[in-house]
Amino acid sequence: MKKIGIMIATFFGTGHLPVAPGTWASLLTALIVFFTPLSTLPFVFLALITAFVYAIGIPAAGICEKHYQKKDPRQCVIDEVAGQLVSLWFLPRQAGFYIAAFFLFRILDIIKPFPVNKSEALPRGIGIMTDDVLAGFYVLAVLQGIRYLFFK
């Protein structure tokens, strides 16, 4: 079970990359959604996939934290996958929006505005996963606002 948890938490090894593993996990997530039918399926499918990633990410992140004996270890990138997925909800399949979602998510994941920063204090895997998902919701709100105001 531990090996499966680490495999999930590291997004199939992406978390073991020596430089910016969270950024790579976010980029891979955006590219997978953009270049597969996920970007054209009804919203409910992407929402269910996101919920599944979040649900399996909680115990996997907890396993990863225990394995590396560090709070939110850099190898644990499943949280970036879940948060990036949220940021892509409702976006048109246009490269500009996906690029904006990627960069905005990375920025908000790093600066962790309120209440994202408070969610990190939640125990183990819940805290690891929730702060990134909340950052994804911030990006979602910003991009949907931009779409509404400028791309009706």
SVG drawing of the C-alpha trace seen along z (x, -y; Angstrom):
<svg xmlns="http://www.w3.org/2000/svg" viewBox="-22 -43 40 45">
<polyline fill="none" stroke="black" stroke-width="0.4" points="0.0,0.0 2.9,-2.3 4.3,-2.0 1.0,-2.8 0.5,-5.8 4.0,-7.1 3.3,-6.5 0.0,-8.5 1.5,-11.2 4.4,-11.7 2.1,-11.7 3.8,-8.6 7.3,-9.8 7.0,-13.5 7.6,-14.5 11.1,-12.9 12.3,-15.4 15.2,-17.3 13.9,-20.8 10.5,-22.2 8.5,-19.0 5.3,-20.9 5.6,-23.0 6.1,-20.0 3.1,-18.2 1.0,-21.3 2.3,-21.6 1.7,-17.9 -1.9,-18.2 -2.7,-21.2 -1.2,-19.5 -3.0,-16.2 -6.4,-18.0 -5.7,-20.3 -4.5,-17.5 -7.0,-14.9 -10.8,-14.7 -11.0,-15.9 -11.1,-19.5 -14.1,-18.8 -16.2,-16.6 -19.1,-17.9 -17.9,-19.6 -19.2,-16.8 -16.5,-14.5 -13.6,-16.8 -15.3,-17.6 -15.5,-13.9 -11.9,-13.3 -10.9,-16.2 -12.9,-14.8 -11.3,-11.4 -7.8,-12.9 -8.6,-14.9 -10.0,-11.8 -7.1,-9.5 -4.7,-12.3 -5.5,-12.8 -4.3,-9.4 -1.5,-9.3 -0.2,-12.7 -0.4,-11.4 1.7,-8.4 4.2,-10.6 4.5,-12.9 5.1,-10.0 7.6,-8.4 9.7,-11.5 9.2,-12.5 8.5,-16.1 5.4,-18.3 4.2,-18.7 7.4,-17.2 8.3,-18.6 8.0,-15.1 4.3,-15.1 2.8,-16.7 -0.7,-15.2 -2.0,-18.3 -0.7,-20.4 -2.6,-18.0 -5.9,-18.5 -5.5,-22.3 -4.5,-22.6 -7.5,-20.6 -9.9,-22.9 -8.3,-25.9 -9.2,-24.4 -12.9,-24.0 -15.1,-25.7 -12.2,-27.0 -12.6,-27.0 -10.0,-24.9 -7.8,-27.8 -4.1,-27.8 -4.1,-31.3 -6.6,-30.4 -4.6,-27.2 -1.4,-29.1 -3.0,-31.7 -4.4,-29.0 -1.0,-27.4 0.9,-30.5 -1.8,-31.9 -2.1,-28.6 1.7,-28.4 1.7,-32.0 -1.2,-31.5 0.1,-28.1 3.4,-29.7 2.1,-32.9 -0.9,-31.2 -3.3,-34.1 -5.8,-33.9 -7.5,-31.5 -5.4,-29.2 -2.5,-29.7 -4.7,-28.7 -5.7,-25.4 -2.1,-24.2 -2.6,-23.7 -5.2,-21.0 -3.8,-17.6 -1.7,-15.5 -3.0,-14.8 -6.1,-17.0 -3.9,-20.1 -1.6,-19.2 -4.4,-18.7 -6.8,-21.5 -4.4,-24.5 -3.8,-23.7 -7.4,-23.0 -8.4,-26.4 -5.7,-28.1 -7.2,-26.4 -10.6,-27.9 -9.1,-31.3 -7.7,-30.9 -11.0,-29.6 -12.8,-32.7 -10.2,-35.1 -10.3,-33.4 -14.1,-33.2 -14.3,-36.8 -11.9,-37.7 -14.0,-35.6 -17.2,-37.3 -15.8,-40.8 -13.8,-40.5 -14.8,-37.5 -18.6,-37.4"/>
</svg>
